[in-house]
């Protein structure tokens, strides 16, 4: 938008805007806030015109249409150029940076041989969230190559501080960091075995062979990433973990080939597109209640608590995983998702509008009444952060016969402090907030969960495709039996 009319891409974007709104300026203004002196599509042709998303509007759909068009052009152009220069080359595409936007992946088409992606492991125990690779498998038929994954440890021989000291905003531990080489080795082994369980993942590259130099590389990144230290000495725990895990890969892949197993993992039966709402499922009881104040998901049995059957409106797929467990005291929820936000792209004053924030809606019918709790993740200015903002949770509760309440988040909701695009949220919903004194084995609840990312760009729900405005509808809830 800030280019002159002689810029080809500016003209393409202008035409897209004009076509999207049928040349009706008032329709554009329903989605966008423009400078006061911009009063028509002709004015948009000027250089340095800035459009910002209007809260409550649908401008993000236009952004994604434009991004898809740019992505299609990019992938097609690169593919043709590479094929012309080297017809037999393996085209690895670009490299997804720990995150992918679904419109961009859909735009790839047949213009790569392999989708390449870095991956920052989600939890220090080596857990790899299935949504990431299952989503790529549903969005594209192409195999996936993990082009970087990594673990670092504070205990290391190269003096690595495990931070990125860039400008005045050091980012300690934003890449997967544990305390000891033993923990690092365990995480590596688990991660390799979990990668092997995804049929579309054809390989994984470790980053990197040698620790980063003392004091960090040129951009300030200073991590114990190596199989060897800076004096060429191997980290024996890590290399042995790789040896053992690599030996298991063929066994795991053979089992996949034999069983043809391609369904998502998780304790709940996958739903059909229409969501079999009346099918009762069992909810796992936590062996010990997760700590919702410890900045960790290590105390979750993530394999047993992950719910399958989470869905998104076509052509999209879930952008995260949802985990559920119970104890007599209440329900526990964790979300491991990917999202991104530039708060400055939205026109607002004061606090970031909750309607445009990342939202988790949990509706429970436990006493023949619906209890609706909403977690919103609000970005707020923070000059001490590298991105210029931090993200804080807010919890509100709606119960029958009472006004909407704002609930303190201490002990109830925490955001795991990982830099975006990671959005890891853990929550505790006390039994009292569900209208019952306690939960017990054999009790039946009805549940609905809807998750929406920033600017209402994408949504996902369980069970089935439940729109946000029906998040608390008892007709769309799933019967759940609490398992001992």
C-alpha positions, 0 to 999 in steps of 0.5 A: 500500500505504501508504494506508488501506482507504478508498482505492479504489486500495488496495482494487483492489490488495488484491483483485489480490493476493488473487486472484493467490495464490488467498487463500493467504498462503504463496504470497504469501510466496514472492514477497514479504517483509512486516513481521513483524507482517503475517501475513495478507491482512487485515493488508495492509488496514492503512495503511503496510504495505510489501511488498518483492520476495523474491529469487528470487520472481516478485513483479514479475509482480504489479507489472506486472499492477497497472501494466497495470490502472492504465495501461488505466484512465488511457488510457481515462479520458483518451481519453473526457474529451478526446473529450467536450471536443473530438471532433476533437482529435488525442490524443497520449497521455502522453509516454514519457520516453526509455523505455517499459514494455511492459505500459504500451504494451500497455495503450494499446489504441485510446485514443490517436491517436499515441504520443508519446515523447522520445528521448535519442540513444544514441551521439554519432554520431547512432545511433538504436537500432532496438529502440526504435521497432521494439518500439513498432511490434510492441506497438502499431499506433499511429504514433509522434511523437518529441516531443523529441530533442536534442544539446548541445555544450560549444562554445557561445555562451551559456555553457551548462555542459551539466549539471543542477545539482539539489540537491547532485548535479549530473548533467553531460552526462547528455543527449546532449553532444558537444564542438563544433558541427560534431559536434553538426551531424553527429549531428543530421543522422544522427539525423533520417535514421535517424528517417525509416527507421522506418515508424511514426515520423511526425515528430520535434520538436527540443528546443529553439529557444533555448539554455537561459539562462545559469546554467540554467533553474529546475530547474537544467538548463543545456544548449546545446539551441538552434538559436539562442543566447540572443542570437538568433544561429543556430548555422549548422552545426546549422541547415544540417544540419537543412535538408539532412536534412529534404530527404532525408526524403521520399526515404527515406520514398518508398524505404520505401513502394516497397520495403515494407521493414519488417524489422529492419536488421542483418547476421543474418537474422531468425529465425522464432518457433521460431528456425531454429537450423541456419541459418548466418550470417556474423559481421562482422570489426571493421575495428579492434577496439573499445576496451572502456575508452573509455566510447564506442561510436563505434568500432562499425559499429553498422549492420553489427554489429547482430544481428537475430532477437533475440526475447522471450517473447510478448507482449513484444519485445526491450528492447535491441539486441545487436551482435557483431563479431570480430577474431583476438584474440576476440569483441566484444559491445555491448548498447544497452538500456533498463532501470530498477531501484529497489534498495530495492524488493528485500529483501536485505542486503549486496550486491545479489543477482546473480540479480536484476541485469541480466544478459548471458549469452554461451555459445560452443561453439568446441572442442566444449565450451561456454564460458559468460560472464556479465556482471551489472550490480550496483547499489550505494549511492553517495551522490554519485549523484543516484539514490543508487546506481551500477551496476558490472559483474561478469564470471564465466566457466564453462569445462569442467573448471574452477570458476567464475572471477571475471574482472577487468573492466578491458579486458573489460567497461565500462558506458557511464556514462549514467544509467538507463534507458540500459544500454549495455554493451561487452565483449571475450571473448578467444579463449583464454576460448573455448577457441581460441588465436585466431579466423580467417576461415572459422572456425565457432562456435556462439553463444547470448546471453541478456539479462535485466533487473532482477528477471528482469522481461523477457528476450530471446535470440538465437537465438530464445526461449531461457530463462535456465536454458538459456542454456548449452545447446548444443542451442539455439546458432546456427552462426556463420561468421566473415566476413573 
